[in-house]
Amino acid sequence: MTTRILPAAGDADAARSIVALLSQLPDAEPAPPVPDSTALLDTLGRLAAESVDELPEVVLVHERIGPVPALELVREVALRFPAVGVVLLSSDAGPQVFSAAMDSGARGLVGLPLHYEELAARVGAAAQWSAGVRRHLGRGAEVFSGPGGRVVTVTGAKGGVGTTFTAVQFALAAAASGRRTALVDLDLQAGDVGSYLDVQFRRSIADLAGIQDISPRVLQDAVYEDRTGLALLLAPAEGERSEELDERATRQVLSALRARYELVVVDCGTQVTGANATAVEQADVAVLVTTPDVVAVRAAKRMVRMWERLQVRKAEDTAMVVNRWSKHTEIQPSLIEKITKTRPTRTPVPAAFKELQGVVDAGRVQDLDNRSTVKQALWALAGELGLLSDPRSGAAVPAQAAAGAALAVRAAGPVARLRRGREG
């Protein structure tokens, strides 16, 4: 039997030496190495979407992989793709590292520098284990083996642009379409998801920060099952607890949610922290919300550039949502697209706060009338971004909103100020 092996190594020299040695193994079929954790998870997710049989039998994770640390990447792959045998390559093959690798879900540990016999033994054992799991899956057992649910993050260019309202409406639209949906408040110091939905709960996402292995029971205790159909994971009531949730904890929480829900909507607020940067990096869809005014658009450009410098997200992989738009707005979506270099959405959200004021003040945004042009636009956007089970279940896009996205940009006033700042 041919064993397909996918190496993941951030160092080019290490990758070449791994592939060279793998090529000597009998019946081994090494794939081109992937350079980082993002490429590895994307590759496995794409293959799993076709069939579990398309996945490689063995994945080799080098200790110097990044940006996700090797042990956390092993845990992520083992959780999301349990039909794949993961082997860790480490210069420290002592008992502590071995124990940590096994706890993370690895099927073996190989010391560096690599030796043929040890590599062959560990790869062979992992391949046999993978084959056994796939035979089990082939008998129809309901074992989770795909890439998991999708994660969409919603981030605001600055405060007051409608980030939380957008995230809540995306989640409500997905739940209404039949998707099992979780809504996470990752605006850790100023989260208002609970206030928008009139929910108070004793647990928060901070309660999951110190847990090494988040089981379904532990996750269930932290999540509030709302009558809207949403599963809510709220921000802590005490803002100072935000420091408890670091990058590692955020990855674990999102992995656990992916395994349980079809869609995970994350309100990332407007500040860049380690936690929400990790969420944006892992997201299948990253949304950035702005309003069509000079200050907000400059803030959006600043956010996108920061993400690129931190290697969190490329501008072209970010979906821009323009909130509070009207045909009289001087700054149009086409100009915002050019300034930020982001991926535009077809549906701008109209400026109609009077429709929202009553439900926002009452903390009952789930009761917003279906005739609201804002709700129609946001639910249409949810369909456009692929968040609904059936796109036809989303509300129709208002004709004036659909036409507005293509309107020409006027050159005077605030637009000139923006253009002067585009090179800054």
C-alpha positions, 0 to 999 in steps of 0.5 A: 500500500502506498503511504501518502506523506505531507511534510510541514517545515518552515525551514527550506533546508529542513524541508529538502532533507525530509523529502529526500529521506522520505523518497527512500522509504518503500511505498512512500509518496511524499507530497511537496512540503508546506511552509507554515501552519496556515498552508498545512491546514488549508491543504488538509481542509481542501482535501477533506472537503473532497473526501476523507480518502484524499487526505494523506495518511501521514503528516510530518510536523517539524518543530520550527513550523510557524506561526502556530507552534508545533505542538498546538498545530499537532493538536489542531490537525489531530482534532480536525482531521482524525483520519490522519496520523501526525508525527512530530519531528523534534531535536528534543526527543526526551520523555517530556516532549514525547508525553506532550506530543502524545497528549496533543494527539501525535502518533509518533515522535522522531528525533532530529537529525533524522535517521532512516530506521526511526523515520520508517518505523514511526511513519509506518506505525502512523500509516497503519493507524490511519488505515485502521481509522479509515476502515472504521469510517468506511463502515459508516461510523459517524466519526468527525473527519472533515475540516470542521465548521467555518469561522467568520470574524467581524472586525470594526475599523474603529469604534461605532461603525456597527461591528457587533450589530453586524456580527449578531445579524450574520449569526441570526441569519445563519441560524434562521437558514438552519445552520447550527451557529455559535456567536463568540464575543471576542471584544474582551474588554468591551463586549456587548453581544449579551446586551444586544440580545438581552442575555446575562450569563455567569460563564464567559470565554475567559473561563475556558482560558486555562483549560488544556483540553476543552471537552464537549462537556466543558464547552457546553458549560461555558456556552449559553443556548439562546432561544434565538437558536444561537449558542453564545460564548460571551465576553467576560463581565470584568474587562481585566480578565481579557489578559487570561485569553492568549493566542493558545487559548483562542486557538483551542476555543475556536478548534473546539467550536469548529468541531461542534458547530457548522458556523462560528461567528466571532465579534473581534471588536476594534482593537488588535490583541493576540486573541482576536488576531489569532481568530482573524488568522484562522478565519475562513472569512474575515470581514472588516466593517467601516462607514463611508467617512474619512476617519473610518476609512483611514482606520480601515486602511490602518487595520489592514496594513497592521494585519499585513505587517503582523502576517495575520491577513492579506488585504485581498483576503479581507471582505470589506462591508460598508455600513451606513451608506446612502446614494448621497454619500460622497465616499463610495464603496468603489473608492474604499476598495481602492484605498484599502485593497480589500475584497469588496462586497456587493451589498452596502448596508444603508444608513437607517438608524431609526429602524434600529433605535428601538430594538437596540435600546431595548437590547432585542435586536433579534426582534428587528422587523423583517421589513427593515432595509438594514436587516435585509442588507445584512442578511443578503450579505450573509448569503453573499459571504456563504454563511447560509445553508441555502442562499435563497433563504436570505432576504432579497437585496434592496434594489437601491443598495445593490445599485449603490455599490456601483455608483461613481465617486465624486472627487471633491470634499472628503474624497480629496482628503482621503486621496491625499492620505492614501500614500501615508 
